[in-house]
Amino acid sequence: MAAPRAQRGHLRLVETDGKERDSAVPERSPSKPDLEDVAHVAPASDGHEGETPPPPSVTVPVRSALRGPLANLPDAQLVALGCKGDSAAFELLYRRHAAFALHLATRIEGSSRDVEDIVHDAFLRAFERINDLSDRNAFKSWLGSIVVHAVRSRMRRHRLMNLLGIGRKSEPVDLDALTSPEASPHTRAQIAQIYALLRTLPADDRISWTLRCVEGHDLDSVAKLTRCSLATVKRRISRAQQFLDDHFIDSAKEELS
């Protein structure tokens, strides 16, 4: 008797509405159900909780601005002050959005190693170019696009170095950073397999799929974060989704078969 065929699943970590799902990913066969259990990915942080200390090279005032007169100002006003060189405004922007930036970089990278350096550099670049931000209310999304670009550059550089035989070994998937404490061992194994497959994809496809299907951003937001057209984002997500659907193996269903 022939060995049972491995069961492959239609992967989506974050469900989308019907209209966007149809436009982003081709319709799948009913024999490839969505893996609902994989939704136990660690919840996203909005970057407003807690106080994340700034990196060592970012100059901040001795007296923290968190309890000062600027504490309740919206991002747009902090950006305006930052354009004038107000270091307290920079400190508040950093502390308000550092968790968001760290989380975003970790989700895309699949490992928490080096993400602090990536975020550190992203904030420095944002503060150096603060006068280039035309919509001062959009600091968070603008920062996100800088983080995404930095992670992309790191991925491409790492891939090139590996092709040349001078790169370091890839870091294992950091499941503790990617999954919630309530995730089952089976779910953790599924997520580990997904990220292992993602690492074989081109950086652009991997990033677009992660932003859409893991982070849950709408297509317009993904396009802005990746600095490309909506049509390009749809193609990248579709390619990544097809690859994952073709190669992901659900071990639980395989055992049942």
C-alpha positions as MATLAB code, in Angstrom:
seq = 'MAAPRAQRGHLRLVETDGKERDSAVPERSPSKPDLEDVAHVAPASDGHEGETPPPPSVTVPVRSALRGPLANLPDAQLVALGCKGDSAAFELLYRRHAAFALHLATRIEGSSRDVEDIVHDAFLRAFERINDLSDRNAFKSWLGSIVVHAVRSRMRRHRLMNLLGIGRKSEPVDLDALTSPEASPHTRAQIAQIYALLRTLPADDRISWTLRCVEGHDLDSVAKLTRCSLATVKRRISRAQQFLDDHFIDSAKEELS';
ca = [
       0.000    0.000    0.000;
       1.329    3.428   -0.895;
       2.343    5.694    1.931;
      -0.264    8.345    2.758;
       0.371   11.696    1.132;
       1.415   14.497    3.457;
      -1.377   16.957    4.149;
      -0.658   20.488    3.089;
      -2.506   23.469    4.438;
      -3.555   26.877    3.197;
      -1.508   29.187    5.394;
      -2.796   32.434    6.794;
      -1.892   33.639   10.260;
      -4.234   36.628   10.166;
      -7.630   36.400    8.521;
      -8.609   39.133    6.055;
     -11.974   40.234    4.770;
     -13.299   38.539    1.671;
     -12.617   41.371   -0.769;
      -8.969   41.787    0.204;
      -8.400   38.029    0.390;
      -9.617   37.621   -3.183;
      -7.381   40.412   -4.425;
      -4.259   39.295   -2.558;
      -4.270   35.521   -2.865;
      -5.853   33.177   -5.407;
      -8.796   31.107   -4.187;
      -7.764   27.748   -2.733;
      -9.280   24.312   -2.893;
     -11.572   23.341    0.017;
      -9.156   20.453    0.602;
      -6.614   23.012    1.863;
      -8.212   24.498    4.992;
      -6.827   27.530    6.784;
      -4.659   26.686    9.768;
      -6.623   28.447   12.465;
      -4.402   27.233   15.264;
      -1.508   29.245   13.879;
      -3.329   32.377   15.043;
      -1.563   31.941   18.374;
       1.234   34.205   17.189;
       2.233   36.616   19.918;
      -0.052   39.676   19.918;
       1.243   42.767   18.195;
       2.365   45.663   20.310;
       1.204   49.134   19.405;
       4.320   50.679   20.793;
       2.518   52.817   23.364;
       2.840   50.555   26.391;
       5.759   50.632   28.774;
       8.885   52.718   28.685;
      11.605   51.424   26.403;
      14.925   53.128   27.111;
      16.615   54.841   24.175;
      19.792   53.365   22.668;
      23.046   54.550   24.258;
      24.047   56.898   21.414;
      20.758   58.799   21.368;
      21.172   61.942   23.455;
      18.294   62.478   25.870;
      17.778   65.047   28.609;
      18.713   64.118   32.150;
      15.169   64.791   33.325;
      12.865   62.437   31.477;
      10.210   64.124   29.347;
       7.725   61.356   30.089;
       6.218   63.300   32.984;
       6.884   66.752   31.582;
       4.644   69.123   29.645;
       5.275   67.262   26.372;
       4.070   63.870   27.625;
       0.514   64.146   26.289;
       1.322   65.815   22.998;
       0.381   63.912   19.793;
       3.085   62.708   17.436;
       2.540   65.600   15.013;
       3.443   68.185   17.649;
       6.420   66.151   18.850;
       7.667   65.915   15.266;
       7.299   69.688   14.898;
       9.384   70.174   18.047;
      11.880   67.596   16.831;
      12.344   69.596   13.633;
      13.542   72.406   15.897;
      16.016   70.114   17.612;
      14.035   69.467   20.805;
      15.719   66.425   22.361;
      12.845   65.835   24.797;
      10.490   65.417   21.814;
      12.867   62.881   20.285;
      12.975   60.975   23.560;
       9.195   60.779   23.705;
       8.917   59.624   20.091;
      11.485   56.939   20.788;
       9.849   55.671   23.966;
       6.394   55.801   22.389;
       7.298   53.748   19.305;
      10.351   51.637   20.187;
       8.275   48.591   21.158;
       6.370   48.778   17.861;
       9.611   48.986   15.868;
      11.259   46.108   17.763;
       8.179   43.948   17.325;
       7.944   44.698   13.605;
      11.603   43.875   12.980;
      11.384   40.657   15.007;
       8.280   39.426   13.175;
       9.851   39.986    9.768;
      13.271   38.666   10.727;
      11.991   35.646   12.664;
      14.651   36.193   15.313;
      15.286   38.818   17.957;
      19.032   38.788   17.313;
      20.341   42.092   15.966;
      16.873   43.674   15.843;
      17.866   46.203   18.487;
      20.676   47.377   16.217;
      18.239   47.572   13.297;
      15.762   49.621   15.340;
      18.537   51.787   16.762;
      19.693   52.658   13.230;
      16.111   53.203   12.067;
      15.441   55.768   14.790;
      18.712   57.562   14.104;
      17.839   57.745   10.410;
      14.322   58.961   11.222;
      15.585   61.680   13.537;
      18.246   62.767   11.061;
      15.597   63.045    8.331;
      12.743   64.321   10.488;
      12.355   67.407    8.282;
      11.602   65.132    5.307;
       8.368   63.896    6.919;
       5.587   65.777    5.137;
       2.683   64.295    7.127;
       3.653   64.800   10.744;
       0.734   62.653   11.919;
       2.258   59.669   10.113;
       5.464   59.338   12.131;
       4.716   55.754   13.217;
       4.031   54.410    9.721;
       7.004   56.385    8.349;
       9.236   54.867   11.024;
       7.805   51.442   10.139;
       8.831   51.855    6.505;
      12.361   52.739    7.621;
      12.482   49.612    9.811;
      11.172   47.431    6.957;
      13.769   48.858    4.572;
      16.539   48.239    7.127;
      15.462   44.615    7.656;
      15.245   44.106    3.881;
      18.769   45.431    3.404;
      20.048   43.114    6.128;
      18.308   40.092    4.571;
      19.715   40.809    1.116;
      23.206   41.392    2.470;
      23.051   38.163    4.474;
      21.888   36.216    1.417;
      24.675   37.649   -0.744;
      27.319   36.817    1.860;
      26.011   33.256    2.068;
      26.225   32.915   -1.718;
      29.821   34.081   -1.512;
      30.531   31.607    1.278;
      31.441   34.269    3.824;
      28.158   34.650    5.696;
      27.466   33.430    9.168;
      25.029   30.641    9.872;
      21.385   31.680    9.989;
      19.921   32.150   13.434;
      17.254   29.649   14.515;
      13.689   30.881   14.566;
      13.061   32.600   17.910;
       9.749   31.011   18.859;
       9.651   32.701   22.256;
       9.689   36.082   20.513;
       7.135   35.060   17.882;
       4.506   33.088   19.782;
       2.266   33.786   22.717;
       2.820   31.860   25.983;
      -0.486   30.026   25.395;
       0.621   28.553   22.052;
       0.638   24.753   22.010;
       3.721   22.730   21.013;
       1.959   21.865   17.744;
       1.339   25.536   16.975;
       4.948   26.417   17.802;
       6.107   23.672   15.409;
       3.841   25.055   12.690;
       5.200   28.573   13.113;
       8.782   27.285   13.099;
       8.086   25.506    9.806;
       6.463   28.598    8.293;
       9.429   30.803    9.143;
      11.887   28.184    7.917;
      10.070   28.184    4.566;
       9.885   31.980    4.490;
      13.656   32.177    4.814;
      14.026   30.423    1.458;
      11.993   33.120   -0.325;
      13.269   36.373   -1.830;
      13.342   39.122    0.790;
      10.641   41.208   -0.913;
       8.140   38.320   -1.090;
       8.895   37.267    2.468;
       8.459   40.763    3.875;
       5.227   41.496    2.000;
       3.650   38.190    3.079;
       4.695   38.682    6.695;
       3.326   42.209    6.862;
       0.035   41.075    5.359;
      -0.541   37.614    6.803;
       1.303   37.798   10.124;
       1.083   41.459   11.070;
      -2.368   41.852    9.502;
      -1.733   45.121    7.657;
      -4.119   45.962    4.844;
      -2.735   45.969    1.315;
      -2.390   49.744    1.116;
      -0.365   49.772    4.341;
       1.888   46.993    3.075;
       2.514   48.983   -0.098;
       3.464   52.063    1.941;
       5.683   50.110    4.331;
       7.519   48.415    1.466;
       7.568   51.528   -0.738;
       6.135   49.833   -3.801;
       2.901   49.771   -5.782;
      -0.234   47.942   -4.722;
      -0.007   45.660   -7.768;
       3.570   44.695   -6.861;
       2.558   43.917   -3.278;
      -0.274   41.673   -4.475;
       2.092   39.729   -6.749;
       4.644   39.259   -3.970;
       2.049   38.059   -1.470;
       0.510   35.705   -4.020;
       3.898   34.145   -4.877;
       4.759   33.643   -1.224;
       1.306   32.243   -0.420;
       1.510   29.773   -3.306;
       4.962   28.616   -2.211;
       3.855   28.091    1.373;
       0.689   26.290    0.326;
       2.756   23.965   -1.846;
       5.413   23.169    0.760;
       3.838   23.436    4.200;
       3.065   20.064    5.791;
       0.602   19.834    8.660;
       2.051   17.038   10.756;
      -1.142   16.575   12.779;
      -3.230   15.909    9.660;
      -0.493   13.661    8.299;
      -0.646   11.502   11.420;
      -4.427   11.260   11.210;
      -4.235   10.128    7.614;
];
